[in-house]
Amino acid sequence: MIETHTLKNLTPEAFLALGAEDTIYIRPIVQNGVLAFSVHTGAGQPIGLLASADHAQAAALQHDMTLVSVH
C-alpha cells in the first residue's frame, strides 16, 4: 500500500503511471453562490462541473471510470 504522503508528492505523470487514467475525483466548490461539484482526472485536471455528487457518481459509472474520495 502506498502511503498518503507519498501520493500527495507524486507528479501528474507518476500518478498516471499508477492507473489513474481511469480514476476521477470530485471537489465541492461554490460558484456564483451555488454549491457545485468539480470533476477532476486522477492527475488533477478539471474535466467537468456537476450539480451534485450523485450526478458525478452516475457520470463515472456511465464512462467506466472509478470515482475516488480525496481528503
All heavy atoms as TSV, in Angstrom:
chain	resi	resn	atom	element	x	y	z
A	1	MET	N	N	0.847	-1.185	0.000
A	1	MET	CA	C	0.000	0.000	0.000
A	1	MET	C	C	0.886	1.239	0.000
A	1	MET	O	O	1.883	1.299	0.700
A	1	MET	CB	C	-0.905	-0.006	1.229
A	1	MET	CG	C	-1.760	1.235	1.310
A	1	MET	SD	S	-2.766	1.335	2.794
A	1	MET	CE	C	-4.195	0.435	2.242
A	2	ILE	N	N	0.509	2.212	-0.814
A	2	ILE	CA	C	1.247	3.472	-0.891
A	2	ILE	C	C	0.700	4.418	0.166
A	2	ILE	O	O	-0.503	4.590	0.305
A	2	ILE	CB	C	1.118	4.091	-2.292
A	2	ILE	CG1	C	1.674	3.131	-3.339
A	2	ILE	CG2	C	1.836	5.429	-2.359
A	2	ILE	CD1	C	1.430	3.578	-4.757
A	3	GLU	N	N	1.584	5.048	0.906
A	3	GLU	CA	C	1.160	5.957	1.963
A	3	GLU	C	C	0.693	7.293	1.399
A	3	GLU	O	O	1.127	7.723	0.331
A	3	GLU	CB	C	2.305	6.172	2.948
A	3	GLU	CG	C	2.669	4.885	3.679
A	3	GLU	CD	C	3.638	5.113	4.804
A	3	GLU	OE1	O	3.685	6.237	5.353
A	3	GLU	OE2	O	4.340	4.161	5.142
A	4	THR	N	N	-0.198	7.942	2.135
A	4	THR	CA	C	-0.813	9.195	1.697
A	4	THR	C	C	0.217	10.258	1.368
A	4	THR	O	O	0.114	10.931	0.337
A	4	THR	CB	C	-1.783	9.713	2.774
A	4	THR	OG1	O	-2.758	8.715	3.015
A	4	THR	CG2	C	-2.462	10.985	2.324
A	5	HIS	N	N	1.227	10.437	2.227
A	5	HIS	CA	C	2.211	11.498	1.958
A	5	HIS	C	C	2.988	11.233	0.674
A	5	HIS	O	O	3.387	12.164	-0.014
A	5	HIS	CB	C	3.140	11.705	3.155
A	5	HIS	CG	C	4.112	10.584	3.390
A	5	HIS	ND1	N	3.765	9.442	4.048
A	5	HIS	CD2	C	5.403	10.445	3.034
A	5	HIS	CE1	C	4.801	8.635	4.096
A	5	HIS	NE2	N	5.814	9.213	3.484
A	6	THR	N	N	3.149	9.979	0.310
A	6	THR	CA	C	3.814	9.650	-0.952
A	6	THR	C	C	2.937	10.047	-2.131
A	6	THR	O	O	3.416	10.645	-3.107
A	6	THR	CB	C	4.135	8.147	-1.016
A	6	THR	OG1	O	4.975	7.799	0.092
A	6	THR	CG2	C	4.827	7.784	-2.320
A	7	LEU	N	N	1.647	9.727	-2.056
A	7	LEU	CA	C	0.730	10.077	-3.142
A	7	LEU	C	C	0.627	11.577	-3.342
A	7	LEU	O	O	0.535	12.056	-4.465
A	7	LEU	CB	C	-0.656	9.494	-2.876
A	7	LEU	CG	C	-0.775	7.980	-3.012
A	7	LEU	CD1	C	-2.162	7.522	-2.575
A	7	LEU	CD2	C	-0.490	7.539	-4.428
A	8	LYS	N	N	0.622	12.325	-2.251
A	8	LYS	CA	C	0.483	13.780	-2.355
A	8	LYS	C	C	1.672	14.427	-3.058
A	8	LYS	O	O	1.559	15.531	-3.586
A	8	LYS	CB	C	0.315	14.391	-0.966
A	8	LYS	CG	C	-1.030	14.117	-0.359
A	8	LYS	CD	C	-1.166	14.788	0.996
A	8	LYS	CE	C	-2.530	14.526	1.581
A	8	LYS	NZ	N	-2.711	15.154	2.896
A	9	ASN	N	N	2.811	13.747	-3.077
A	9	ASN	CA	C	4.009	14.318	-3.675
A	9	ASN	C	C	4.323	13.786	-5.067
A	9	ASN	O	O	5.347	14.131	-5.644
A	9	ASN	CB	C	5.212	14.079	-2.750
A	9	ASN	CG	C	5.061	14.856	-1.455
A	9	ASN	OD1	O	4.776	16.041	-1.470
A	9	ASN	ND2	N	5.242	14.182	-0.336
A	10	LEU	N	N	3.441	12.967	-5.632
A	10	LEU	CA	C	3.657	12.434	-6.968
A	10	LEU	C	C	3.397	13.503	-8.035
A	10	LEU	O	O	2.507	14.327	-7.890
A	10	LEU	CB	C	2.715	11.261	-7.242
A	10	LEU	CG	C	2.997	9.959	-6.519
A	10	LEU	CD1	C	1.915	8.940	-6.858
A	10	LEU	CD2	C	4.356	9.404	-6.883
A	11	THR	N	N	4.175	13.451	-9.085
A	11	THR	CA	C	3.900	14.321	-10.232
A	11	THR	C	C	2.672	13.781	-10.948
A	11	THR	O	O	2.328	12.597	-10.787
A	11	THR	CB	C	5.082	14.321	-11.218
A	11	THR	OG1	O	5.234	13.001	-11.760
A	11	THR	CG2	C	6.382	14.780	-10.561
A	12	PRO	N	N	2.005	14.593	-11.758
A	12	PRO	CA	C	0.864	14.070	-12.525
A	12	PRO	C	C	1.234	12.863	-13.380
A	12	PRO	O	O	0.475	11.903	-13.486
A	12	PRO	CB	C	0.442	15.258	-13.388
A	12	PRO	CG	C	0.868	16.448	-12.595
A	12	PRO	CD	C	2.162	16.029	-11.919
A	13	GLU	N	N	2.429	12.878	-13.957
A	13	GLU	CA	C	2.867	11.760	-14.798
A	13	GLU	C	C	3.046	10.480	-13.977
A	13	GLU	O	O	2.650	9.390	-14.413
A	13	GLU	CB	C	4.184	12.104	-15.515
A	13	GLU	CG	C	4.060	13.235	-16.507
A	13	GLU	CD	C	4.044	14.633	-15.872
A	13	GLU	OE1	O	4.413	14.782	-14.692
A	13	GLU	OE2	O	3.626	15.574	-16.561
A	14	ALA	N	N	3.616	10.610	-12.792
A	14	ALA	CA	C	3.804	9.439	-11.923
A	14	ALA	C	C	2.458	8.909	-11.445
A	14	ALA	O	O	2.260	7.693	-11.332
A	14	ALA	CB	C	4.691	9.805	-10.736
A	15	PHE	N	N	1.525	9.816	-11.170
A	15	PHE	CA	C	0.196	9.394	-10.731
A	15	PHE	C	C	-0.506	8.613	-11.835
A	15	PHE	O	O	-1.128	7.584	-11.584
A	15	PHE	CB	C	-0.624	10.611	-10.313
A	15	PHE	CG	C	-1.805	10.275	-9.448
A	15	PHE	CD1	C	-1.634	9.893	-8.133
A	15	PHE	CD2	C	-3.088	10.344	-9.950
A	15	PHE	CE1	C	-2.719	9.583	-7.338
A	15	PHE	CE2	C	-4.181	10.037	-9.166
A	15	PHE	CZ	C	-3.992	9.660	-7.849
A	16	LEU	N	N	-0.387	9.080	-13.074
A	16	LEU	CA	C	-0.992	8.380	-14.200
A	16	LEU	C	C	-0.408	6.981	-14.366
A	16	LEU	O	O	-1.099	6.046	-14.746
A	16	LEU	CB	C	-0.819	9.175	-15.489
A	16	LEU	CG	C	-1.722	10.381	-15.632
A	16	LEU	CD1	C	-1.345	11.187	-16.874
A	16	LEU	CD2	C	-3.173	9.966	-15.707
A	17	ALA	N	N	0.866	6.839	-14.054
A	17	ALA	CA	C	1.512	5.534	-14.168
A	17	ALA	C	C	0.913	4.521	-13.192
A	17	ALA	O	O	1.031	3.319	-13.394
A	17	ALA	CB	C	3.019	5.671	-13.935
A	18	LEU	N	N	0.238	4.987	-12.162
A	18	LEU	CA	C	-0.407	4.105	-11.191
A	18	LEU	C	C	-1.778	3.636	-11.653
A	18	LEU	O	O	-2.459	2.922	-10.951
A	18	LEU	CB	C	-0.561	4.825	-9.839
A	18	LEU	CG	C	0.716	5.156	-9.101
A	18	LEU	CD1	C	0.407	5.983	-7.855
A	18	LEU	CD2	C	1.454	3.888	-8.728
A	19	GLY	N	N	-2.202	4.065	-12.822
A	19	GLY	CA	C	-3.506	3.665	-13.341
A	19	GLY	C	C	-4.578	4.716	-13.140
A	19	GLY	O	O	-5.762	4.440	-13.263
A	20	ALA	N	N	-4.194	5.932	-12.859
A	20	ALA	CA	C	-5.150	6.991	-12.581
A	20	ALA	C	C	-5.887	7.487	-13.813
A	20	ALA	O	O	-6.792	8.295	-13.699
A	20	ALA	CB	C	-4.442	8.165	-11.892
A	21	GLU	N	N	-5.523	6.988	-15.004
A	21	GLU	CA	C	-6.214	7.460	-16.209
A	21	GLU	C	C	-7.686	7.090	-16.208
A	21	GLU	O	O	-8.480	7.698	-16.907
A	21	GLU	CB	C	-5.532	6.942	-17.481
A	21	GLU	CG	C	-5.598	5.444	-17.664
A	21	GLU	CD	C	-4.469	4.672	-16.991
A	21	GLU	OE1	O	-3.588	5.287	-16.389
A	21	GLU	OE2	O	-4.488	3.447	-17.092
A	22	ASP	N	N	-8.084	6.098	-15.409
A	22	ASP	CA	C	-9.488	5.708	-15.304
A	22	ASP	C	C	-10.105	6.147	-13.978
A	22	ASP	O	O	-11.139	5.632	-13.571
A	22	ASP	CB	C	-9.626	4.187	-15.453
A	22	ASP	CG	C	-9.244	3.717	-16.841
A	22	ASP	OD1	O	-9.467	4.483	-17.803
A	22	ASP	OD2	O	-8.720	2.606	-16.969
A	23	THR	N	N	-9.437	7.061	-13.308
A	23	THR	CA	C	-9.869	7.497	-11.983
A	23	THR	C	C	-10.236	8.976	-12.020
A	23	THR	O	O	-9.537	9.774	-12.633
A	23	THR	CB	C	-8.735	7.277	-10.957
A	23	THR	OG1	O	-8.381	5.896	-10.963
A	23	THR	CG2	C	-9.161	7.685	-9.563
A	24	ILE	N	N	-11.349	9.313	-11.379
A	24	ILE	CA	C	-11.731	10.708	-11.230
A	24	ILE	C	C	-12.043	10.984	-9.768
A	24	ILE	O	O	-12.280	10.065	-8.992
A	24	ILE	CB	C	-12.951	11.084	-12.101
A	24	ILE	CG1	C	-14.181	10.263	-11.724
A	24	ILE	CG2	C	-12.623	10.953	-13.577
A	24	ILE	CD1	C	-15.470	10.722	-12.410
A	25	TYR	N	N	-11.998	12.234	-9.408
A	25	TYR	CA	C	-12.444	12.644	-8.082
A	25	TYR	C	C	-13.253	13.917	-8.216
A	25	TYR	O	O	-13.171	14.619	-9.222
A	25	TYR	CB	C	-11.278	12.795	-7.108
A	25	TYR	CG	C	-10.335	13.943	-7.383
A	25	TYR	CD1	C	-10.529	15.188	-6.782
A	25	TYR	CD2	C	-9.233	13.775	-8.214
A	25	TYR	CE1	C	-9.656	16.232	-7.017
A	25	TYR	CE2	C	-8.362	14.819	-8.452
A	25	TYR	CZ	C	-8.565	16.033	-7.860
A	25	TYR	OH	O	-7.709	17.080	-8.089
A	26	ILE	N	N	-14.064	14.176	-7.202
A	26	ILE	CA	C	-14.863	15.401	-7.216
A	26	ILE	C	C	-14.458	16.284	-6.052
A	26	ILE	O	O	-13.987	15.803	-5.028
A	26	ILE	CB	C	-16.376	15.117	-7.185
A	26	ILE	CG1	C	-16.780	14.355	-5.926
A	26	ILE	CG2	C	-16.807	14.362	-8.426
A	26	ILE	CD1	C	-18.276	14.208	-5.754
A	27	ARG	N	N	-14.646	17.555	-6.267
A	27	ARG	CA	C	-14.334	18.540	-5.234
A	27	ARG	C	C	-15.507	19.510	-5.156
A	27	ARG	O	O	-15.897	20.106	-6.155
A	27	ARG	CB	C	-13.069	19.287	-5.627
A	27	ARG	CG	C	-12.696	20.385	-4.656
A	27	ARG	CD	C	-11.425	21.042	-5.069
A	27	ARG	NE	N	-10.352	20.056	-4.950
A	27	ARG	CZ	C	-9.113	20.245	-5.346
A	27	ARG	NH1	N	-8.767	21.374	-5.909
A	27	ARG	NH2	N	-8.206	19.318	-5.194
A	28	PRO	N	N	-16.103	19.644	-3.955
A	28	PRO	CA	C	-17.188	20.624	-3.837
A	28	PRO	C	C	-16.628	22.039	-3.968
A	28	PRO	O	O	-15.568	22.351	-3.439
A	28	PRO	CB	C	-17.749	20.375	-2.434
A	28	PRO	CG	C	-16.685	19.649	-1.697
A	28	PRO	CD	C	-15.834	18.950	-2.709
A	29	ILE	N	N	-17.337	22.863	-4.710
A	29	ILE	CA	C	-16.952	24.266	-4.880
A	29	ILE	C	C	-18.213	25.130	-4.810
A	29	ILE	O	O	-19.322	24.628	-4.968
A	29	ILE	CB	C	-16.219	24.525	-6.209
A	29	ILE	CG1	C	-17.148	24.251	-7.397
A	29	ILE	CG2	C	-14.939	23.704	-6.318
A	29	ILE	CD1	C	-16.603	24.765	-8.717
A	30	VAL	N	N	-18.026	26.401	-4.577
A	30	VAL	CA	C	-19.138	27.341	-4.643
A	30	VAL	C	C	-18.881	28.231	-5.846
A	30	VAL	O	O	-17.845	28.874	-5.958
A	30	VAL	CB	C	-19.247	28.178	-3.350
A	30	VAL	CG1	C	-20.338	29.223	-3.491
A	30	VAL	CG2	C	-19.503	27.277	-2.158
A	31	GLN	N	N	-19.840	28.212	-6.771
A	31	GLN	CA	C	-19.714	29.024	-7.988
A	31	GLN	C	C	-20.958	29.893	-8.107
A	31	GLN	O	O	-22.079	29.380	-8.142
A	31	GLN	CB	C	-19.562	28.127	-9.214
A	31	GLN	CG	C	-19.296	28.906	-10.471
A	31	GLN	CD	C	-18.983	28.001	-11.642
A	31	GLN	OE1	O	-19.502	26.904	-11.746
A	31	GLN	NE2	N	-18.124	28.471	-12.525
A	32	ASN	N	N	-20.750	31.184	-8.136
A	32	ASN	CA	C	-21.852	32.155	-8.189
A	32	ASN	C	C	-22.834	31.944	-7.036
A	32	ASN	O	O	-24.050	32.041	-7.217
A	32	ASN	CB	C	-22.583	32.071	-9.533
A	32	ASN	CG	C	-21.689	32.402	-10.711
A	32	ASN	OD1	O	-20.802	33.252	-10.599
A	32	ASN	ND2	N	-21.889	31.730	-11.817
A	33	GLY	N	N	-22.297	31.613	-5.870
A	33	GLY	CA	C	-23.114	31.430	-4.679
A	33	GLY	C	C	-23.854	30.107	-4.599
A	33	GLY	O	O	-24.667	29.897	-3.709
A	34	VAL	N	N	-23.572	29.182	-5.522
A	34	VAL	CA	C	-24.260	27.893	-5.575
A	34	VAL	C	C	-23.247	26.768	-5.401
A	34	VAL	O	O	-22.182	26.783	-6.029
A	34	VAL	CB	C	-24.996	27.724	-6.929
A	34	VAL	CG1	C	-25.652	26.367	-7.039
A	34	VAL	CG2	C	-26.012	28.833	-7.117
A	35	LEU	N	N	-23.586	25.782	-4.562
A	35	LEU	CA	C	-22.725	24.617	-4.384
A	35	LEU	C	C	-22.749	23.767	-5.647
A	35	LEU	O	O	-23.814	23.449	-6.182
A	35	LEU	CB	C	-23.194	23.777	-3.193
A	35	LEU	CG	C	-22.405	22.496	-2.922
A	35	LEU	CD1	C	-20.952	22.812	-2.559
A	35	LEU	CD2	C	-23.069	21.687	-1.824
A	36	ALA	N	N	-21.574	23.414	-6.148
A	36	ALA	CA	C	-21.440	22.554	-7.328
A	36	ALA	C	C	-20.287	21.588	-7.057
A	36	ALA	O	O	-19.601	21.691	-6.035
A	36	ALA	CB	C	-21.157	23.390	-8.568
A	37	PHE	N	N	-20.086	20.648	-7.966
A	37	PHE	CA	C	-19.034	19.653	-7.794
A	37	PHE	C	C	-18.154	19.625	-9.034
A	37	PHE	O	O	-18.603	19.308	-10.123
A	37	PHE	CB	C	-19.643	18.277	-7.513
A	37	PHE	CG	C	-20.342	18.256	-6.194
A	37	PHE	CD1	C	-21.658	18.666	-6.083
A	37	PHE	CD2	C	-19.663	17.873	-5.048
A	37	PHE	CE1	C	-22.305	18.685	-4.857
A	37	PHE	CE2	C	-20.300	17.892	-3.823
A	37	PHE	CZ	C	-21.619	18.300	-3.718
A	38	SER	N	N	-16.899	19.977	-8.843
A	38	SER	CA	C	-15.921	19.995	-9.913
A	38	SER	C	C	-15.333	18.588	-10.040
A	38	SER	O	O	-14.906	17.991	-9.052
A	38	SER	CB	C	-14.825	21.003	-9.567
A	38	SER	OG	O	-13.848	21.041	-10.567
A	39	VAL	N	N	-15.330	18.061	-11.260
A	39	VAL	CA	C	-14.816	16.719	-11.521
A	39	VAL	C	C	-13.410	16.846	-12.085
A	39	VAL	O	O	-13.160	17.655	-12.983
A	39	VAL	CB	C	-15.719	15.973	-12.531
A	39	VAL	CG1	C	-15.200	14.569	-12.785
A	39	VAL	CG2	C	-17.156	15.940	-12.042
A	40	HIS	N	N	-12.482	16.049	-11.549
A	40	HIS	CA	C	-11.075	16.117	-11.938
A	40	HIS	C	C	-10.561	14.736	-12.325
A	40	HIS	O	O	-10.984	13.726	-11.764
A	40	HIS	CB	C	-10.215	16.629	-10.777
A	40	HIS	CG	C	-10.592	17.992	-10.325
A	40	HIS	ND1	N	-9.916	19.120	-10.728
A	40	HIS	CD2	C	-11.595	18.424	-9.528
A	40	HIS	CE1	C	-10.487	20.187	-10.165
A	40	HIS	NE2	N	-11.505	19.788	-9.451
A	41	THR	N	N	-9.600	14.706	-13.251
A	41	THR	CA	C	-8.923	13.453	-13.571
A	41	THR	C	C	-8.039	13.071	-12.387
A	41	THR	O	O	-7.780	13.888	-11.501
A	41	THR	CB	C	-8.027	13.596	-14.810
A	41	THR	OG1	O	-6.958	14.497	-14.517
A	41	THR	CG2	C	-8.804	14.059	-16.024
A	42	GLY	N	N	-7.554	11.856	-12.411
A	42	GLY	CA	C	-6.645	11.416	-11.352
A	42	GLY	C	C	-5.400	12.278	-11.257
A	42	GLY	O	O	-4.801	12.399	-10.195
A	43	ALA	N	N	-5.024	12.907	-12.365
A	43	ALA	CA	C	-3.853	13.785	-12.378
A	43	ALA	C	C	-4.186	15.211	-11.955
A	43	ALA	O	O	-3.318	16.063	-11.907
A	43	ALA	CB	C	-3.230	13.794	-13.761
A	44	GLY	N	N	-5.463	15.477	-11.650
A	44	GLY	CA	C	-5.847	16.788	-11.148
A	44	GLY	C	C	-6.428	17.751	-12.165
A	44	GLY	O	O	-6.816	18.860	-11.812
A	45	GLN	N	N	-6.511	17.364	-13.417
A	45	GLN	CA	C	-7.052	18.253	-14.449
A	45	GLN	C	C	-8.570	18.329	-14.340
A	45	GLN	O	O	-9.249	17.309	-14.327
A	45	GLN	CB	C	-6.679	17.729	-15.830
A	45	GLN	CG	C	-7.235	18.551	-16.956
A	45	GLN	CD	C	-6.876	17.956	-18.317
A	45	GLN	OE1	O	-6.222	16.938	-18.419
A	45	GLN	NE2	N	-7.327	18.619	-19.355
A	46	PRO	N	N	-9.143	19.538	-14.228
A	46	PRO	CA	C	-10.605	19.650	-14.184
A	46	PRO	C	C	-11.213	19.247	-15.523
A	46	PRO	O	O	-10.712	19.630	-16.583
A	46	PRO	CB	C	-10.861	21.125	-13.883
A	46	PRO	CG	C	-9.576	21.830	-14.095
A	46	PRO	CD	C	-8.474	20.825	-14.125
A	47	ILE	N	N	-12.282	18.430	-15.453
A	47	ILE	CA	C	-12.909	17.965	-16.695
A	47	ILE	C	C	-14.407	18.227	-16.739
A	47	ILE	O	O	-15.038	17.987	-17.762
A	47	ILE	CB	C	-12.639	16.468	-16.946
A	47	ILE	CG1	C	-13.133	15.610	-15.781
A	47	ILE	CG2	C	-11.170	16.228	-17.244
A	47	ILE	CD1	C	-13.055	14.118	-16.037
A	48	GLY	N	N	-14.977	18.702	-15.651
A	48	GLY	CA	C	-16.408	18.960	-15.683
A	48	GLY	C	C	-16.909	19.593	-14.405
A	48	GLY	O	O	-16.196	19.665	-13.402
A	49	LEU	N	N	-18.138	20.061	-14.464
A	49	LEU	CA	C	-18.793	20.682	-13.321
A	49	LEU	C	C	-20.210	20.144	-13.271
A	49	LEU	O	O	-20.945	20.223	-14.267
A	49	LEU	CB	C	-18.795	22.206	-13.485
A	49	LEU	CG	C	-19.271	23.026	-12.308
A	49	LEU	CD1	C	-18.359	22.823	-11.098
A	49	LEU	CD2	C	-19.317	24.497	-12.680
A	50	LEU	N	N	-20.581	19.572	-12.134
A	50	LEU	CA	C	-21.896	18.954	-11.995
A	50	LEU	C	C	-22.636	19.533	-10.801
A	50	LEU	O	O	-22.028	20.064	-9.867
A	50	LEU	CB	C	-21.754	17.438	-11.846
A	50	LEU	CG	C	-21.124	16.741	-13.052
A	50	LEU	CD1	C	-20.740	15.317	-12.710
A	50	LEU	CD2	C	-22.082	16.757	-14.226
A	51	ALA	N	N	-23.954	19.392	-10.830
A	51	ALA	CA	C	-24.800	19.979	-9.794
A	51	ALA	C	C	-24.783	19.187	-8.488
A	51	ALA	O	O	-25.066	19.742	-7.435
A	51	ALA	CB	C	-26.236	20.094	-10.300
A	52	SER	N	N	-24.454	17.892	-8.556
A	52	SER	CA	C	-24.485	17.096	-7.320
A	52	SER	C	C	-23.445	15.989	-7.363
A	52	SER	O	O	-22.991	15.573	-8.441
A	52	SER	CB	C	-25.873	16.471	-7.120
A	52	SER	OG	O	-26.083	15.404	-8.025
A	53	ALA	N	N	-23.102	15.484	-6.190
A	53	ALA	CA	C	-22.179	14.360	-6.088
A	53	ALA	C	C	-22.799	13.114	-6.720
A	53	ALA	O	O	-22.097	12.298	-7.315
A	53	ALA	CB	C	-21.814	14.112	-4.631
A	54	ASP	N	N	-24.120	12.962	-6.611
A	54	ASP	CA	C	-24.802	11.821	-7.228
A	54	ASP	C	C	-24.650	11.831	-8.746
A	54	ASP	O	O	-24.456	10.791	-9.374
A	54	ASP	CB	C	-26.285	11.802	-6.860
A	54	ASP	CG	C	-26.522	11.440	-5.406
A	54	ASP	OD1	O	-25.629	10.817	-4.788
A	54	ASP	OD2	O	-27.606	11.782	-4.899
A	55	HIS	N	N	-24.725	13.022	-9.336
A	55	HIS	CA	C	-24.517	13.123	-10.781
A	55	HIS	C	C	-23.092	12.724	-11.154
A	55	HIS	O	O	-22.867	12.100	-12.194
A	55	HIS	CB	C	-24.809	14.541	-11.289
A	55	HIS	CG	C	-26.261	14.866	-11.328
A	55	HIS	ND1	N	-26.752	16.047	-10.844
A	55	HIS	CD2	C	-27.325	14.168	-11.776
A	55	HIS	CE1	C	-28.062	16.071	-10.994
A	55	HIS	NE2	N	-28.434	14.927	-11.560
A	56	ALA	N	N	-22.140	13.080	-10.313
A	56	ALA	CA	C	-20.748	12.708	-10.565
A	56	ALA	C	C	-20.579	11.191	-10.511
A	56	ALA	O	O	-19.890	10.604	-11.347
A	56	ALA	CB	C	-19.831	13.384	-9.555
A	57	GLN	N	N	-21.222	10.558	-9.541
A	57	GLN	CA	C	-21.151	9.100	-9.450
A	57	GLN	C	C	-21.762	8.453	-10.684
A	57	GLN	O	O	-21.212	7.510	-11.250
A	57	GLN	CB	C	-21.866	8.599	-8.197
A	57	GLN	CG	C	-21.094	8.885	-6.932
A	57	GLN	CD	C	-21.826	8.390	-5.700
A	57	GLN	OE1	O	-23.021	8.605	-5.560
A	57	GLN	NE2	N	-21.091	7.738	-4.831
A	58	ALA	N	N	-22.898	8.948	-11.126
A	58	ALA	CA	C	-23.560	8.403	-12.314
A	58	ALA	C	C	-22.685	8.592	-13.555
A	58	ALA	O	O	-22.565	7.675	-14.379
A	58	ALA	CB	C	-24.915	9.069	-12.507
A	59	ALA	N	N	-22.063	9.752	-13.684
A	59	ALA	CA	C	-21.194	10.010	-14.837
A	59	ALA	C	C	-19.987	9.084	-14.820
A	59	ALA	O	O	-19.567	8.573	-15.858
A	59	ALA	CB	C	-20.743	11.468	-14.845
A	60	ALA	N	N	-19.426	8.849	-13.640
A	60	ALA	CA	C	-18.280	7.935	-13.523
A	60	ALA	C	C	-18.664	6.538	-13.987
A	60	ALA	O	O	-17.944	5.909	-14.770
A	60	ALA	CB	C	-17.773	7.909	-12.086
A	61	LEU	N	N	-19.803	6.056	-13.527
A	61	LEU	CA	C	-20.265	4.725	-13.933
A	61	LEU	C	C	-20.532	4.656	-15.432
A	61	LEU	O	O	-20.165	3.685	-16.096
A	61	LEU	CB	C	-21.524	4.345	-13.157
A	61	LEU	CG	C	-21.341	4.026	-11.679
A	61	LEU	CD1	C	-22.691	3.827	-11.004
A	61	LEU	CD2	C	-20.465	2.795	-11.505
A	62	GLN	N	N	-21.164	5.688	-15.958
A	62	GLN	CA	C	-21.509	5.726	-17.371
A	62	GLN	C	C	-20.266	5.654	-18.264
A	62	GLN	O	O	-20.291	5.093	-19.350
A	62	GLN	CB	C	-22.297	6.985	-17.674
A	62	GLN	CG	C	-22.743	7.101	-19.120
A	62	GLN	CD	C	-23.540	8.373	-19.362
A	62	GLN	OE1	O	-23.653	9.239	-18.503
A	62	GLN	NE2	N	-24.107	8.485	-20.540
A	63	HIS	N	N	-19.165	6.218	-17.798
A	63	HIS	CA	C	-17.943	6.274	-18.589
A	63	HIS	C	C	-16.884	5.273	-18.126
A	63	HIS	O	O	-15.693	5.409	-18.463
A	63	HIS	CB	C	-17.368	7.695	-18.577
A	63	HIS	CG	C	-18.290	8.687	-19.224
A	63	HIS	ND1	N	-18.463	8.765	-20.582
A	63	HIS	CD2	C	-19.124	9.608	-18.694
A	63	HIS	CE1	C	-19.340	9.704	-20.874
A	63	HIS	NE2	N	-19.765	10.240	-19.730
A	64	ASP	N	N	-17.310	4.274	-17.343
A	64	ASP	CA	C	-16.393	3.231	-16.852
A	64	ASP	C	C	-15.196	3.804	-16.109
A	64	ASP	O	O	-14.067	3.326	-16.257
A	64	ASP	CB	C	-15.917	2.330	-18.001
A	64	ASP	CG	C	-17.056	1.551	-18.631
A	64	ASP	OD1	O	-17.944	1.101	-17.884
A	64	ASP	OD2	O	-17.062	1.404	-19.855
A	65	MET	N	N	-15.448	4.837	-15.311
A	65	MET	CA	C	-14.402	5.458	-14.510
A	65	MET	C	C	-14.590	5.063	-13.049
A	65	MET	O	O	-15.674	4.669	-12.639
A	65	MET	CB	C	-14.462	6.985	-14.627
A	65	MET	CG	C	-14.388	7.526	-16.036
A	65	MET	SD	S	-12.796	7.310	-16.809
A	65	MET	CE	C	-11.871	8.585	-16.014
A	66	THR	N	N	-13.539	5.199	-12.275
A	66	THR	CA	C	-13.601	4.938	-10.845
A	66	THR	C	C	-13.606	6.264	-10.109
A	66	THR	O	O	-12.682	7.073	-10.286
A	66	THR	CB	C	-12.372	4.097	-10.397
A	66	THR	OG1	O	-12.376	2.869	-11.124
A	66	THR	CG2	C	-12.439	3.822	-8.908
A	67	LEU	N	N	-14.611	6.505	-9.318
A	67	LEU	CA	C	-14.712	7.723	-8.517
A	67	LEU	C	C	-14.090	7.439	-7.162
A	67	LEU	O	O	-14.488	6.498	-6.479
A	67	LEU	CB	C	-16.170	8.144	-8.364
A	67	LEU	CG	C	-16.448	9.384	-7.535
A	67	LEU	CD1	C	-15.812	10.620	-8.184
A	67	LEU	CD2	C	-17.936	9.592	-7.374
A	68	VAL	N	N	-13.104	8.226	-6.780
A	68	VAL	CA	C	-12.428	8.026	-5.506
A	68	VAL	C	C	-12.639	9.224	-4.601
A	68	VAL	O	O	-12.915	10.332	-5.054
A	68	VAL	CB	C	-10.902	7.772	-5.688
A	68	VAL	CG1	C	-10.647	6.505	-6.463
A	68	VAL	CG2	C	-10.226	8.948	-6.359
A	69	SER	N	N	-12.518	8.983	-3.329
A	69	SER	CA	C	-12.640	10.036	-2.335
A	69	SER	C	C	-11.255	10.575	-2.022
A	69	SER	O	O	-10.315	9.807	-1.795
A	69	SER	CB	C	-13.270	9.460	-1.058
A	69	SER	OG	O	-13.300	10.421	-0.053
A	70	VAL	N	N	-11.114	11.872	-2.046
A	70	VAL	CA	C	-9.845	12.519	-1.739
A	70	VAL	C	C	-10.067	13.435	-0.552
A	70	VAL	O	O	-10.941	14.285	-0.583
A	70	VAL	CB	C	-9.322	13.337	-2.948
A	70	VAL	CG1	C	-8.015	14.023	-2.607
A	70	VAL	CG2	C	-9.170	12.446	-4.155
A	71	HIS	N	N	-9.265	13.244	0.482
A	71	HIS	CA	C	-9.431	14.080	1.690
A	71	HIS	C	C	-8.298	15.054	1.801
A	71	HIS	O	O	-7.200	14.804	1.591
A	71	HIS	CB	C	-9.495	13.238	2.936
A	71	HIS	CG	C	-10.607	12.248	2.942
A	71	HIS	ND1	N	-11.811	12.451	2.343
A	71	HIS	CD2	C	-10.690	11.011	3.482
A	71	HIS	CE1	C	-12.603	11.398	2.536
A	71	HIS	NE2	N	-11.943	10.512	3.204
